Every structure is written in structure tokens, then in C-alpha cells.
């Protein structure tokens, strides 16, 4: 159980980093890019909290 949760957390963390990198590569203006980054981080934190059984 603990190892599967750890793997899930690691995969989620890597996906968050990958999505943030891809957002940086998009041709968006600074304000829009910042909004998208905040949304990705919030979704990532919520999914990490689900793996830690907070929700």
C-alpha cells in the first residue's frame, strides 16, 4: 500500500513538472501563462493531497 502511494505521488509530481514546462513553451502572454501555472499547481496539490488521504 505504501509503495503504491509513493509511486503515485512521484508520478503526479513528475506530471506537474512536465505540464509546467510545457506551459512555459506555449506562446502566451505573461499574465495568461501565470494564470495557467497557478491553476496547474493548484490541481497538482489537490491530487497530491488525495494520495496522502487528506481528501
PyMOL Python script that loads the backbone (N, CA, C, O; Angstrom):
from pymol import cmd

cmd.read_pdbstr("""\
ATOM      1  N   UNK A   1       0.834  -1.199   0.000  1.00  0.00           N
ATOM      2  CA  UNK A   1       0.000   0.000   0.000  1.00  0.00           C
ATOM      3  C   UNK A   1       0.871   1.251   0.000  1.00  0.00           C
ATOM      4  O   UNK A   1       0.623   2.180  -0.768  1.00  0.00           O
ATOM      5  N   UNK A   2       1.880   1.278   0.850  1.00  0.00           N
ATOM      6  CA  UNK A   2       2.720   2.467   0.953  1.00  0.00           C
ATOM      7  C   UNK A   2       3.546   2.680  -0.313  1.00  0.00           C
ATOM      8  O   UNK A   2       3.754   3.817  -0.738  1.00  0.00           O
ATOM      9  N   UNK A   3       4.016   1.589  -0.915  1.00  0.00           N
ATOM     10  CA  UNK A   3       4.827   1.749  -2.115  1.00  0.00           C
ATOM     11  C   UNK A   3       3.987   2.230  -3.295  1.00  0.00           C
ATOM     12  O   UNK A   3       4.466   3.017  -4.112  1.00  0.00           O
ATOM     13  N   UNK A   4       2.738   1.765  -3.395  1.00  0.00           N
ATOM     14  CA  UNK A   4       1.894   2.227  -4.500  1.00  0.00           C
ATOM     15  C   UNK A   4       1.531   3.702  -4.324  1.00  0.00           C
ATOM     16  O   UNK A   4       1.438   4.440  -5.304  1.00  0.00           O
ATOM     17  N   UNK A   5       1.327   4.130  -3.080  1.00  0.00           N
ATOM     18  CA  UNK A   5       1.052   5.546  -2.835  1.00  0.00           C
ATOM     19  C   UNK A   5       2.272   6.390  -3.168  1.00  0.00           C
ATOM     20  O   UNK A   5       2.148   7.477  -3.732  1.00  0.00           O
ATOM     21  N   UNK A   6       3.447   5.889  -2.820  1.00  0.00           N
ATOM     22  CA  UNK A   6       4.685   6.614  -3.116  1.00  0.00           C
ATOM     23  C   UNK A   6       4.908   6.729  -4.619  1.00  0.00           C
ATOM     24  O   UNK A   6       5.333   7.776  -5.107  1.00  0.00           O
ATOM     25  N   UNK A   7       4.628   5.670  -5.342  1.00  0.00           N
ATOM     26  CA  UNK A   7       4.764   5.703  -6.802  1.00  0.00           C
ATOM     27  C   UNK A   7       3.757   6.679  -7.401  1.00  0.00           C
ATOM     28  O   UNK A   7       4.090   7.422  -8.324  1.00  0.00           O
ATOM     29  N   UNK A   8       2.534   6.682  -6.887  1.00  0.00           N
ATOM     30  CA  UNK A   8       1.518   7.612  -7.371  1.00  0.00           C
ATOM     31  C   UNK A   8       1.905   9.052  -7.126  1.00  0.00           C
ATOM     32  O   UNK A   8       1.701   9.908  -7.987  1.00  0.00           O
ATOM     33  N   UNK A   9       2.467   9.330  -5.947  1.00  0.00           N
ATOM     34  CA  UNK A   9       2.916  10.682  -5.625  1.00  0.00           C
ATOM     35  C   UNK A   9       4.046  11.096  -6.551  1.00  0.00           C
ATOM     36  O   UNK A   9       4.069  12.228  -7.034  1.00  0.00           O
ATOM     37  N   UNK A  10       4.979  10.199  -6.801  1.00  0.00           N
ATOM     38  CA  UNK A  10       6.112  10.511  -7.682  1.00  0.00           C
ATOM     39  C   UNK A  10       5.639  10.779  -9.110  1.00  0.00           C
ATOM     40  O   UNK A  10       6.094  11.729  -9.747  1.00  0.00           O
ATOM     41  N   UNK A  11       4.739   9.956  -9.606  1.00  0.00           N
ATOM     42  CA  UNK A  11       4.227  10.156 -10.962  1.00  0.00           C
ATOM     43  C   UNK A  11       3.462  11.470 -11.064  1.00  0.00           C
ATOM     44  O   UNK A  11       3.607  12.200 -12.044  1.00  0.00           O
ATOM     45  N   UNK A  12       2.650  11.771 -10.059  1.00  0.00           N
ATOM     46  CA  UNK A  12       1.908  13.036 -10.056  1.00  0.00           C
ATOM     47  C   UNK A  12       2.856  14.220 -10.051  1.00  0.00           C
ATOM     48  O   UNK A  12       2.639  15.189 -10.779  1.00  0.00           O
ATOM     49  N   UNK A  13       3.896  14.156  -9.246  1.00  0.00           N
ATOM     50  CA  UNK A  13       4.881  15.232  -9.178  1.00  0.00           C
ATOM     51  C   UNK A  13       5.579  15.419 -10.525  1.00  0.00           C
ATOM     52  O   UNK A  13       5.786  16.550 -10.966  1.00  0.00           O
ATOM     53  N   UNK A  14       5.938  14.324 -11.172  1.00  0.00           N
ATOM     54  CA  UNK A  14       6.599  14.418 -12.473  1.00  0.00           C
ATOM     55  C   UNK A  14       5.664  14.985 -13.546  1.00  0.00           C
ATOM     56  O   UNK A  14       6.101  15.744 -14.412  1.00  0.00           O
ATOM     57  N   UNK A  15       4.386  14.619 -13.490  1.00  0.00           N
ATOM     58  CA  UNK A  15       3.415  15.155 -14.450  1.00  0.00           C
ATOM     59  C   UNK A  15       3.237  16.654 -14.244  1.00  0.00           C
ATOM     60  O   UNK A  15       3.134  17.405 -15.213  1.00  0.00           O
ATOM     61  N   UNK A  16       3.201  17.094 -12.988  1.00  0.00           N
ATOM     62  CA  UNK A  16       3.079  18.530 -12.700  1.00  0.00           C
ATOM     63  C   UNK A  16       4.268  19.292 -13.288  1.00  0.00           C
ATOM     64  O   UNK A  16       4.095  20.334 -13.920  1.00  0.00           O
ATOM     65  N   UNK A  17       5.461  18.768 -13.077  1.00  0.00           N
ATOM     66  CA  UNK A  17       6.662  19.420 -13.606  1.00  0.00           C
ATOM     67  C   UNK A  17       6.628  19.458 -15.132  1.00  0.00           C
ATOM     68  O   UNK A  17       6.978  20.471 -15.737  1.00  0.00           O
ATOM     69  N   UNK A  18       6.207  18.355 -15.756  1.00  0.00           N
ATOM     70  CA  UNK A  18       6.135  18.307 -17.216  1.00  0.00           C
ATOM     71  C   UNK A  18       5.121  19.308 -17.756  1.00  0.00           C
ATOM     72  O   UNK A  18       5.399  20.000 -18.735  1.00  0.00           O
ATOM     73  N   UNK A  19       3.954  19.391 -17.135  1.00  0.00           N
ATOM     74  CA  UNK A  19       2.927  20.330 -17.602  1.00  0.00           C
ATOM     75  C   UNK A  19       3.399  21.770 -17.418  1.00  0.00           C
ATOM     76  O   UNK A  19       3.176  22.605 -18.294  1.00  0.00           O
ATOM     77  N   UNK A  20       4.046  22.071 -16.294  1.00  0.00           N
ATOM     78  CA  UNK A  20       4.568  23.427 -16.088  1.00  0.00           C
ATOM     79  C   UNK A  20       5.628  23.777 -17.129  1.00  0.00           C
ATOM     80  O   UNK A  20       5.684  24.916 -17.592  1.00  0.00           O
ATOM     81  N   UNK A  21       6.463  22.815 -17.498  1.00  0.00           N
ATOM     82  CA  UNK A  21       7.466  23.039 -18.541  1.00  0.00           C
ATOM     83  C   UNK A  21       6.788  23.313 -19.888  1.00  0.00           C
ATOM     84  O   UNK A  21       7.189  24.211 -20.629  1.00  0.00           O
ATOM     85  N   UNK A  22       5.757  22.522 -20.188  1.00  0.00           N
ATOM     86  CA  UNK A  22       5.066  22.715 -21.461  1.00  0.00           C
ATOM     87  C   UNK A  22       4.320  24.040 -21.504  1.00  0.00           C
ATOM     88  O   UNK A  22       4.212  24.648 -22.568  1.00  0.00           O
ATOM     89  N   UNK A  23       3.805  24.497 -20.375  1.00  0.00           N
ATOM     90  CA  UNK A  23       3.144  25.809 -20.324  1.00  0.00           C
ATOM     91  C   UNK A  23       4.159  26.910 -20.624  1.00  0.00           C
ATOM     92  O   UNK A  23       3.829  27.888 -21.294  1.00  0.00           O
ATOM     93  N   UNK A  24       5.379  26.760 -20.140  1.00  0.00           N
ATOM     94  CA  UNK A  24       6.424  27.745 -20.428  1.00  0.00           C
ATOM     95  C   UNK A  24       6.727  27.829 -21.922  1.00  0.00           C
ATOM     96  O   UNK A  24       7.106  28.888 -22.423  1.00  0.00           O
ATOM     97  N   UNK A  25       6.561  26.715 -22.630  1.00  0.00           N
ATOM     98  CA  UNK A  25       6.859  26.670 -24.060  1.00  0.00           C
ATOM     99  C   UNK A  25       5.739  27.248 -24.919  1.00  0.00           C
ATOM    100  O   UNK A  25       5.964  27.531 -26.096  1.00  0.00           O
ATOM    101  N   UNK A  26       4.534  27.431 -24.364  1.00  0.00           N
ATOM    102  CA  UNK A  26       3.414  27.954 -25.139  1.00  0.00           C
ATOM    103  C   UNK A  26       3.598  29.438 -25.443  1.00  0.00           C
ATOM    104  O   UNK A  26       4.145  30.183 -24.630  1.00  0.00           O
ATOM    105  N   UNK A  27       3.145  29.854 -26.603  1.00  0.00           N
ATOM    106  CA  UNK A  27       3.260  31.280 -26.952  1.00  0.00           C
ATOM    107  C   UNK A  27       2.125  32.116 -26.332  1.00  0.00           C
ATOM    108  O   UNK A  27       1.259  32.623 -27.045  1.00  0.00           O
ATOM    109  N   UNK A  28       2.141  32.248 -25.019  1.00  0.00           N
ATOM    110  CA  UNK A  28       1.137  33.030 -24.304  1.00  0.00           C
ATOM    111  C   UNK A  28       1.783  34.290 -23.739  1.00  0.00           C
ATOM    112  O   UNK A  28       2.999  34.356 -23.556  1.00  0.00           O
ATOM    113  N   UNK A  29       0.948  35.283 -23.469  1.00  0.00           N
ATOM    114  CA  UNK A  29       1.490  36.459 -22.807  1.00  0.00           C
ATOM    115  C   UNK A  29       1.738  36.126 -21.324  1.00  0.00           C
ATOM    116  O   UNK A  29       1.266  35.105 -20.825  1.00  0.00           O
ATOM    117  N   UNK A  30       2.463  36.975 -20.647  1.00  0.00           N
ATOM    118  CA  UNK A  30       2.915  36.694 -19.290  1.00  0.00           C
ATOM    119  C   UNK A  30       1.802  36.482 -18.295  1.00  0.00           C
ATOM    120  O   UNK A  30       1.882  35.589 -17.452  1.00  0.00           O
ATOM    121  N   UNK A  31       0.757  37.297 -18.381  1.00  0.00           N
ATOM    122  CA  UNK A  31      -0.350  37.201 -17.423  1.00  0.00           C
ATOM    123  C   UNK A  31      -1.106  35.886 -17.583  1.00  0.00           C
ATOM    124  O   UNK A  31      -1.432  35.226 -16.597  1.00  0.00           O
ATOM    125  N   UNK A  32      -1.383  35.510 -18.832  1.00  0.00           N
ATOM    126  CA  UNK A  32      -2.107  34.266 -19.089  1.00  0.00           C
ATOM    127  C   UNK A  32      -1.278  33.056 -18.678  1.00  0.00           C
ATOM    128  O   UNK A  32      -1.813  32.096 -18.123  1.00  0.00           O
ATOM    129  N   UNK A  33       0.007  33.096 -18.945  1.00  0.00           N
ATOM    130  CA  UNK A  33       0.896  31.993 -18.562  1.00  0.00           C
ATOM    131  C   UNK A  33       0.921  31.832 -17.044  1.00  0.00           C
ATOM    132  O   UNK A  33       0.933  30.711 -16.536  1.00  0.00           O
ATOM    133  N   UNK A  34       0.930  32.940 -16.331  1.00  0.00           N
ATOM    134  CA  UNK A  34       0.944  32.895 -14.876  1.00  0.00           C
ATOM    135  C   UNK A  34      -0.347  32.295 -14.328  1.00  0.00           C
ATOM    136  O   UNK A  34      -0.316  31.524 -13.370  1.00  0.00           O
ATOM    137  N   UNK A  35      -1.483  32.647 -14.933  1.00  0.00           N
ATOM    138  CA  UNK A  35      -2.765  32.094 -14.511  1.00  0.00           C
ATOM    139  C   UNK A  35      -2.791  30.583 -14.738  1.00  0.00           C
ATOM    140  O   UNK A  35      -3.235  29.835 -13.868  1.00  0.00           O
ATOM    141  N   UNK A  36      -2.323  30.134 -15.891  1.00  0.00           N
ATOM    142  CA  UNK A  36      -2.303  28.702 -16.197  1.00  0.00           C
ATOM    143  C   UNK A  36      -1.377  27.968 -15.230  1.00  0.00           C
ATOM    144  O   UNK A  36      -1.706  26.870 -14.782  1.00  0.00           O
ATOM    145  N   UNK A  37      -0.232  28.552 -14.904  1.00  0.00           N
ATOM    146  CA  UNK A  37       0.686  27.917 -13.963  1.00  0.00           C
ATOM    147  C   UNK A  37       0.058  27.775 -12.587  1.00  0.00           C
ATOM    148  O   UNK A  37       0.223  26.738 -11.945  1.00  0.00           O
ATOM    149  N   UNK A  38      -0.654  28.782 -12.123  1.00  0.00           N
ATOM    150  CA  UNK A  38      -1.309  28.715 -10.811  1.00  0.00           C
ATOM    151  C   UNK A  38      -2.378  27.625 -10.816  1.00  0.00           C
ATOM    152  O   UNK A  38      -2.500  26.875  -9.848  1.00  0.00           O
ATOM    153  N   UNK A  39      -3.149  27.530 -11.896  1.00  0.00           N
ATOM    154  CA  UNK A  39      -4.180  26.500 -11.993  1.00  0.00           C
ATOM    155  C   UNK A  39      -3.559  25.111 -11.971  1.00  0.00           C
ATOM    156  O   UNK A  39      -4.068  24.219 -11.292  1.00  0.00           O
ATOM    157  N   UNK A  40      -2.466  24.914 -12.705  1.00  0.00           N
ATOM    158  CA  UNK A  40      -1.788  23.612 -12.731  1.00  0.00           C
ATOM    159  C   UNK A  40      -1.247  23.262 -11.352  1.00  0.00           C
ATOM    160  O   UNK A  40      -1.354  22.113 -10.923  1.00  0.00           O
ATOM    161  N   UNK A  41      -0.677  24.217 -10.662  1.00  0.00           N
ATOM    162  CA  UNK A  41      -0.137  23.959  -9.330  1.00  0.00           C
ATOM    163  C   UNK A  41      -1.247  23.615  -8.344  1.00  0.00           C
ATOM    164  O   UNK A  41      -1.080  22.717  -7.519  1.00  0.00           O
ATOM    165  N   UNK A  42      -2.371  24.312  -8.417  1.00  0.00           N
ATOM    166  CA  UNK A  42      -3.487  24.020  -7.514  1.00  0.00           C
ATOM    167  C   UNK A  42      -4.038  22.616  -7.774  1.00  0.00           C
ATOM    168  O   UNK A  42      -4.285  21.862  -6.833  1.00  0.00           O
ATOM    169  N   UNK A  43      -4.227  22.272  -9.028  1.00  0.00           N
ATOM    170  CA  UNK A  43      -4.709  20.926  -9.360  1.00  0.00           C
ATOM    171  C   UNK A  43      -3.703  19.873  -8.910  1.00  0.00           C
ATOM    172  O   UNK A  43      -4.090  18.818  -8.408  1.00  0.00           O
ATOM    173  N   UNK A  44      -2.425  20.151  -9.084  1.00  0.00           N
ATOM    174  CA  UNK A  44      -1.397  19.214  -8.648  1.00  0.00           C
ATOM    175  C   UNK A  44      -1.378  19.018  -7.145  1.00  0.00           C
ATOM    176  O   UNK A  44      -1.229  17.893  -6.666  1.00  0.00           O
ATOM    177  N   UNK A  45      -1.528  20.098  -6.396  1.00  0.00           N
ATOM    178  CA  UNK A  45      -1.548  19.993  -4.936  1.00  0.00           C
ATOM    179  C   UNK A  45      -2.765  19.196  -4.479  1.00  0.00           C
ATOM    180  O   UNK A  45      -2.661  18.372  -3.570  1.00  0.00           O
ATOM    181  N   UNK A  46      -3.911  19.435  -5.101  1.00  0.00           N
ATOM    182  CA  UNK A  46      -5.117  18.681  -4.730  1.00  0.00           C
ATOM    183  C   UNK A  46      -4.935  17.196  -5.025  1.00  0.00           C
ATOM    184  O   UNK A  46      -5.335  16.356  -4.219  1.00  0.00           O
ATOM    185  N   UNK A  47      -4.339  16.863  -6.164  1.00  0.00           N
ATOM    186  CA  UNK A  47      -4.141  15.444  -6.479  1.00  0.00           C
ATOM    187  C   UNK A  47      -3.109  14.812  -5.550  1.00  0.00           C
ATOM    188  O   UNK A  47      -3.247  13.643  -5.191  1.00  0.00           O
ATOM    189  N   UNK A  48      -2.086  15.552  -5.158  1.00  0.00           N
ATOM    190  CA  UNK A  48      -1.120  15.017  -4.183  1.00  0.00           C
ATOM    191  C   UNK A  48      -1.775  14.799  -2.825  1.00  0.00           C
ATOM    192  O   UNK A  48      -1.468  13.828  -2.135  1.00  0.00           O
ATOM    193  N   UNK A  49      -2.668  15.692  -2.443  1.00  0.00           N
ATOM    194  CA  UNK A  49      -3.361  15.532  -1.157  1.00  0.00           C
ATOM    195  C   UNK A  49      -4.296  14.325  -1.187  1.00  0.00           C
ATOM    196  O   UNK A  49      -4.527  13.699  -0.152  1.00  0.00           O
ATOM    197  N   UNK A  50      -4.835  13.992  -2.358  1.00  0.00           N
ATOM    198  CA  UNK A  50      -5.655  12.790  -2.457  1.00  0.00           C
ATOM    199  C   UNK A  50      -4.811  11.529  -2.205  1.00  0.00           C
ATOM    200  O   UNK A  50      -5.275  10.588  -1.562  1.00  0.00           O
ATOM    201  N   UNK A  51      -3.578  11.516  -2.712  1.00  0.00           N
ATOM    202  CA  UNK A  51      -2.700  10.368  -2.467  1.00  0.00           C
ATOM    203  C   UNK A  51      -2.313  10.266  -0.994  1.00  0.00           C
ATOM    204  O   UNK A  51      -2.071   9.171  -0.486  1.00  0.00           O
ATOM    205  N   UNK A  52      -2.257  11.377  -0.330  1.00  0.00           N
ATOM    206  CA  UNK A  52      -1.911  11.364   1.095  1.00  0.00           C
ATOM    207  C   UNK A  52      -3.141  11.162   1.981  1.00  0.00           C
ATOM    208  O   UNK A  52      -3.054  11.254   3.205  1.00  0.00           O
ATOM    209  N   UNK A  53      -4.287  10.886   1.355  1.00  0.00           N
ATOM    210  CA  UNK A  53      -5.549  10.582   2.048  1.00  0.00           C
ATOM    211  C   UNK A  53      -6.036  11.745   2.889  1.00  0.00           C
ATOM    212  O   UNK A  53      -6.621  11.529   3.950  1.00  0.00           O
ATOM    213  N   UNK A  54      -5.813  12.965   2.448  1.00  0.00           N
ATOM    214  CA  UNK A  54      -6.356  14.127   3.137  1.00  0.00           C
ATOM    215  C   UNK A  54      -7.803  14.328   2.713  1.00  0.00           C
ATOM    216  O   UNK A  54      -8.648  14.716   3.520  1.00  0.00           O
ATOM    217  N   UNK A  55      -8.086  14.060   1.427  1.00  0.00           N
ATOM    218  CA  UNK A  55      -9.455  14.177   0.923  1.00  0.00           C
ATOM    219  C   UNK A  55     -10.090  12.807   0.819  1.00  0.00           C
ATOM    220  O   UNK A  55     -11.247  12.692   0.414  1.00  0.00           O
TER     221      UNK A  55
END
""", "prot")
cmd.dss("prot")
cmd.show_as("cartoon", "prot")
cmd.util.cbc("prot")
cmd.orient("prot")
